[in-house]
């Protein structure tokens, strides 16, 4: 059995979504023969949901890790609610953390649990450093690196985040 967790940006542009889908397929396809593939995701909009769907598409099992009891009501936007509900319903396990409200502590705990459960991490990440707020994609990548967890970074050429200038390399 291989357990792969995801971290990634929520604010992917419409043109970036198919690029990330293709990147996820490329990373996950080698595990499609592994009937024990398990994906762990918080099912947030963007990278988390794209990953969760990709895991299901190749026949893997999905664990939905929900950061707080109020997450669905307070954080899931109406345009994502249908996807969130469908993926949560498709999950073989739904873990709701004990936090009452979705806040930085809830997100940091969710990320910690993601990494504890994972054999490797997929990061849909633009490579930019942490914002300093904690609980973000770059923070999770740094924690995974510190723990020695293997990481597959997906940020295809041409990928962009809404409202942010592209990363120049």
N, C-alpha and C positions, 0 to 999 in steps of 0.2 A: 504494500500500500504506500502511496506517495501522497502527502498532504501539502498542497500549495496554497499559500495565502496571497492576498493582493493588497496593495496600497496604490493610490494614484489620485490624480487630479479629477475634480468634479466638473471643472469649467472648460471642458474640451469644446472646440469649435465644431460646427456641423461638418466641415471638411476633414477634421481630424478623426472623427468617430470611425469612418471606414478604414482609415490607416491603422488605427489602434486595434480594430477588430482583426485585421489581417495579421498584425504583429502578435496578438494573443493566440491566434490559430497556429502560427508558426512555432511559438514557444510551447504551446500545450499539446500539439499533435503527437510528439514523441511519447506522450503519456497515455494516448488514446488506447493503446494495446494493454495498458496497465488497468485491469478491471478494478483495482483498488484506488483509483484516483479520487481524491477528495479535495474540493476547493473550499476555502474559507474566505468569506467576504462579509462586509458590513452592509452591502447592497445599497450604498449611497449612489446618487446620480453620477454618471460618468464612468470612470475606470472600474469601480467596484461592480457595477451592474453589467458592464460589457464583459468583464471577466467571468462573473457568475453565469451569464448566458453561454459563454464559450465553453465553460466546464460542462454544463448540461448538454450542450450540442455534441460533445464528443463522448457522452455517456458516463461522465463522472458524477459523483455525488456532491451535493452542495450543503455546506453548513453556513447558515445565516447567523451572523454575530451582531446583535442589535445593542448599541451602546447604552441605551437607557429605556426606562419604561414608557416615557413620553415621546420617544424618538419618532415614531410613525406620525403622531399628531402634530408635533411641534417642528419637525425638521424636513419631512418629506413634502416637497412642493406638489401642487395639484398635477403638474405636467409629468411628474415622475411616479405618482401614486399607483397607477395601474401596473407599471413595470415592477415597482417595489413589492406590491401584493402578489403578483404572479410569481416572482422569484422566491419570495418567502414561502408561498404555498408549495413550490416545487422542491424546496429544501428538505433533505432527509432529517435535519436537525435544526431547530431554531433556538439559539441561546440569547436570552435577554438579560443583560447585566443588571445588577441591583440598583444602579443609579436611578433616582426618581426623574431627574431632568438631564437633558442632553446639554453637556457643557464640556469644557476642556478636560476636566478630570475623567469624564465618561469616555471621551475619545482616546485619551492616553491609555486608559485601562483596556479599551477595546483593542487598540494597537498592540499592547503588551500581550494580550491573550492570543491575538492572531499569530504573533511570532512564536509564542510558546507551543502552539498547536502545529506549527508548520515545519516541514522538512526543507522547504525553500520558499522564497518570496518572489512574486512578480510585482515589479514597480513600474507603473505607467507614470513616468517622471521626467520632467524637462531638464533635470540636472541642476536646477538652481538651489542655492543653500536654504536652510530653514529660515522661516520668517521671524522666528523668535517667539512665536505664540505657543508653540508646543502642539503635539498631536497631529501635525501635518505629514505629508508624504515624505519630505526630506528628513524629518525627524525619525520616521519609521525606518527609512533606509539606513540611517545612521545607527539606530538601535540594532537592526539586523546585521549590519557589518560588524558592530562591536560583539555581537553574539556568535559571529562566525557562520551565519546562515547564508547559504548560496542565494544569490540574487540575479534575476533576469530583468534587466532594465529595458523597457519598451518606450521609445520616443522616436518614431519614424521621421525621416526627412520630410519636412513640410508640415509637421504637427505644430499646432498652436493652441494656446489657451485664450478664451474670451477675455478681451480687455487688457491683454498683456502683450508686450512686444515679443517677437520670436527671439529665442536664444541664439546668439551669434557665436559660432565656434571658430 
